[in-house]
């Protein structure tokens, strides 16, 4: 495929490009990989995904809650941290490896759970897990996946975590936990900040309602908009317009499974509480991480309830708008829990330098959500591969420029935080 044809992906649509986005032939795969080379950073992946995806799908990835103050605040907080590099000390190889929850990873960038990825590209979480395995890092499967727990477990060679919503209440959650454990997932990630979905006004304006479903009225309502995105539409059609939450529709009794509405209602009616951790520790034999923690008090409570790790997150600014940004929140959380548990950072990471800021301030690793979803929306698995390759390249470059030879040696002496982040006691 010539460079001119690759450029078409970024400038205009042709039947050839549409075929590359959806075909299964060797030529199609090569074309996707060549096309993905047009991605030079996460912002490029975002732009290409925005062109390929219908507005309703792109805004689901890209948007936040209400005025999106918290979403912007995550980025502003990262940009407020400055580096303090050391000169004349960098020679030889940079060691990007570290250990997260007992797993050695090739780089300290993990894939966060993202819901409804199958509407971004039919390969969805299967592609995410495969790409993470090739990159030598951890993939986290969302309960809201369009692919089954077992199918994603079989994709790729790397370690996988399962993110738990209480779909179908405690009864449904018990089934999800059992399936994830039997499929070989090594950690359970319990999301604590989704008692009810946030007010995502872009979704509301686009007519997106949960639970998602494809019926005659939905197709009629969205037809004029999706027709402008033929490569996505063909991909979606080849996937038989699947918008199921694959693991929700199999809950309940075998001869009387829960409906999708019943399963999703359960997560709102029976969200996880701290009292549920004792029950979950009985069900799950591996480490449990509490996700959505933003205050020192909740971090302390998570540790006291037996959590093995904490993911500092405000759900990417998609839940309560006006919450504190994740990076300054993480600084305070680390002061509260010290090294009793591993603390991971999630929120606004678009470059390797963002991850390094969080790690220097004490995070064990950083997690990316929108970043890999943009890659998926742009070029499927090839797009995720490209995004992860960019992160690895940027990590090596930034570490060399910092004068730090290994991830495990990175500490607060390499960064400076705003004075306003240090609260008086």
N, C-alpha and C positions, 0 to 999 in steps of 0.2 A: 504493500500500500504506500503510495507516494506521500511526501510531506504535504503537497497541495490538497490531497484528499483528507488527510488528517485535519488540516486547517478548517475543512468544512464543518467539523464538529463544533467549532467555536464561532462560525460566521453565518452559516445557513444550513437548512435541512435538505437532504436529498434522499432518494430511495436507498442509495448505497449505505448511507449513514444509518438509516432506520434498520436496514438488514443487519448491519454490524451490531447494533444495540440489542438485537433479539435473536440472532441466529445461533446455531450450535456447531457450525462447521469449524474446521481448523482455521480457515480464512477469517471467519468472524471473530474467533478468539484472538488471532494475531492482530486483527484490526482494532479490537477493543484495547489491547495492550499498547499498541502504537498510539491510539487516540489518548489513552490515559497519560502518556508521556507529555501531553500538552499541559498537564497539571504541574505547576511549579511550586504551589503552596496550597494551603487549605482554602484560601480565598478564591483561587482558580477553580477548585473543585466545587465550591459553592456557586460560582457564576455559571458553570456548565450545568450543574444540577438544576439551577433555576430555569435555564432555557429548556432542558429536556422534560422536566416534570410539570404537570398542570399546577396552577397556582395553589389549589387546595392542598395538594400533596407537599409542595415546597414549603408553604407556610406552616404546615404541621411540623416539619423539621425545624424551620428557621425561627418560628415565633416564640414569644414568651407570654406571660400572664399580663393582662390589663395594659398599663402604659409601658411595660417592659423595662421598668427602672432597675429591677434586680438583675435582669439579664445583662443590661449595659454595665451595671455596677461590677459584675464579675470581671469583665474585660478591663474596666478602669482600674480596678484594684491590682490586677496583674501588671498593668503598665506603670503603676506607681512604684513598683519595686525596682530599684536600680542595682546593677552588678558592680562588684569591686574586684576586677580581675588582677591576676598576678602575672608579672612578666618575667621572661627569662627562665622559666621552669618547665616548659612543655617539650618533652621529647618522647619518641616511641609511640606505642599504641595507647588508645584510650579504652578503658574497661567500662563498658556500659551495662554490664550484667549486675543484677542484684537479686535478692531473694524476697518474695512476697508471699506471705502466708505459707511458707514452706516450699514454694515453687521457685526454682531458679528461672529467671526470665532474661531474655537477651537484651532488653531495654526496659526502662522504668515507665513505660507508657502502656496502659491496659485499656481494653475496650469496654466501655460502660454499656449497660442495658439500654436498648432503644426499642420502643414499641412500634408495631405495625410496619416493620421494615419491608414486608412483602409487597406493600403498595408502592414502595420506592423503586424496587426491582424484584422480579419474581424469585431471585435467588436469596434475597433477604438475609436472615441470620445464618443460613447455611454458608453463604459467601463470607459473612463476617467471621465465623468460626474458622473457616478454612484459611482466610487471610491472616488471622491472628496466629494460627498454628505455624504458618510459613515464616512469620516474623518473629517467632519464638516468644510470644507473649500470651496473656490471659484474655479469654473472651467471656463476657457475662451475658447470658441469655435472659431476656425479659419474659415475664409471665405473659405479656401481651404479644407474643410472637405469632406470626402466621405459620411457623413451622413447628413440628412436634419436638418435644424434649429429646426423643430418641434420634430423630434425623439430624439434629444439630450436634448431638453428642458424637455421631459417627463422622462428622465433617471435620477434617483437619486433625492434626496430631497434638496440638497444645492443650494445656489445662483449661478447664471450663468451670465457671461458677454459674449458679442458678439464682436469679433474682425473683423473690417471692412477693406477690400480692396475694391477699387473702381472697382469691377468686372462689366463690361458693362458700365463703366463711371458713370456719376451722375444718369442717368436713372436707371441703374441696382442697384446702391447703395441705391437709394430711396426705391426700392422694398425689398432689404435685410434688411434695417433699419425697414421698416414697419413690415415685418414678424417677426424679432427678438423682436420687441416691443410687438406685439400681442402674441408671444409665452411666454412672461414673463421674458426675459432677463433684468437684472436690470441696466447694464452699457454698454456703447459703447466704445470699445477700437479701436482707429484709428491709424493704423500703418503708420508712416510718412517716413520711411527709405527705402521704396521699390519702388522707381521710376522705377527701372528695376531690375530683379533678379541679384544677385551677381554672380561672376565668380567662381562657385564651381567646382574646377578642378577634384575632385573625381567623381562627377556626370558625367562630360564630359568624363573622362576616362572609366567610366562604360557604356557609351552609353545612359545615361538617358537624355531625352529631354522633355521639357514642351511645350504644355500640354501633360500629360501622356495619353497614349491610348493603348488598347490591340487590335492588329490586327495580321494578319498572319505573317507579316515581323517581328514584335516585338517578337512574340512567338518563331519564328525560331531563332532570334538573341540571346535571353536569355535562350533558352531551356537547353543548356548544363550546365549553371550555376545554374539554379533554381532546376534542377533535383537532385542536391546534397543536397537539403534541403527539404526532403519529407514532414515533418510536416507542414512547411510553405506552400508548394505547395498544399497540401490537403486542408488546411484552405482557401487558395486563390481560389481554385477550387470550394469549397462549397459556396463561396461568389460570384460565377459566374464571376470570374476575373474582379471584379468591380474596376475601377480606376477613375470613374467619380468624378468631383467636384460637389457634389449633388446640391448645391444651385446656381451654375452657369448655369446649364442646364435648369433651370426653369425661367430664366430672360427674359425680353422682353414682347412682346404682346402675349396673350394666343394662338392665331392662327398662330403666327409667332415667336416662341421663338428663342433667340440667340443661335448660336452654341457655343460650348466650346471655340473654337478659338476666336470668337468675344468677348466673355465675358472676357477671359484672356487678350486679346489685349487691352480692355478698361482700365484695371488697369495700363498698361504701358503708354498708350496714354493720360490718364486723371488721374494721381496720385493726391491724395489730397494735397491741398495747404492751407495756413493759411486763405485765403479768404473763403474757404469752411466751416470753422467752424461756421460762422453765419448761413449758410444754414442748417448745421447739427443740430444746436441747435434748429432750428425751427421744424425739423423733429423728433428729439429724445427728449423725456420729462425727461429722467433721466440724471445721470452724464456721462460726456464724458472724457475719458482719452486719452492723447497723448502718443503714444508708439514710441520708437526709438529716444528719445531725449538724446543728449550726450553733449551739450554745454549749458552754462548758458544763452547765448543770446536766444537760441531756447526755453529754459525753460521759460524765461521771456515772450517771445512772445506767448507761449502756454497759459500762465496765462492770458495775455492781451486779447487773443482771446476767452476766456471763458472756457478753459479746467478746469475740476474739479480735475483732477489728472494727474500726470506725471509718466510714466514708463521709467526709465533710462535704456536704452538698446542699444546695437549695433548689435542686431539680432543674438546674440550668435556667433558673428564673421563670419556670413554668407553673409554679404553684402560688404561693403568697407573694404578691408584688410588694416591694418595699422592705423585704428581708435584707439582712446584712450580706454583703458579698462574702464569698466562701474563703478567700485567702486571709483577710484579717480575722475572720472567725476561726480559721484553723490555727492561727498563732495562739489565740486564747485557749482553744481546746487542748493544744499540746501542753500548755502550762498546767492545765487541770489534770491530765491523765499521764503525762510524762511518757515513759517507755513501757507502761503496763500493757498496752496493746499497740498493734500497728495502725497507723493513721494514714489514710489515703485521701488524695485531693481530687475533687471533681467540680468543674465549673468554669467554662470559658476558655479552655485550653485550645489554642489554634496553632501554636508553634512549639517547637521543642524548648525554646527559651522560657515559655510559660511553665512547662513542666519542671524545668530546672529551678525556677524561682520557688515553686512549691516544695521541691525536694530540699533545696538549701534551707528552707525555713522549717524543715522537720518531717515532711511527708515521706512515706516509704516509696510511693510512686504516684503518678498522676493518671487520671482516667479521661478518656475522650469519648464523647457521644456524638454531638453534631458533626464533628470532624470526619468520623468514619461514615456517618450517614450521608454526608455530601458526596463522598467518594462513591458510595454505593449508588446514589441517585444519578451520578454522572456517568459511570461506566461499569456498574455492577462490581463483581469481585476484583476486576482489574483496577478499578478506581480505588478500592480500599487498599489493595496491594501498593498502589502508588503513594497514597497518603501515608502509609506506614513506612515506606521506604524514605519518604521525605523527612519524617520525624527522626528516623535513625541517622540520616545524613546530617540533619541539623543538630542533633544531640552531639555527635562527634565534633562537628565544627565549633559549636558553642563551648564545649568542654575544653577544647584546645585553646580557644581565645580567652577562656577564664583562667587558664593555667591550672586546671584540676585534672588529674590523671585517671580518676575513677569515680563512679557515681557514689560509691559508699564513702568517699572522702569529702563529698560536697557538704558544706555546713553553712551556718549563718554568717561566717566571716566573709563569704563571697557576695553577700547582698546587703542592701541598706533599705530599711522600711520607713515609711512616713512616720513622723513623730506622733501624728494623731492616732496611730494604731496602738500606741502604748497608753493604756488607761491607768490613771492613778488609782492606787489601792485604797 
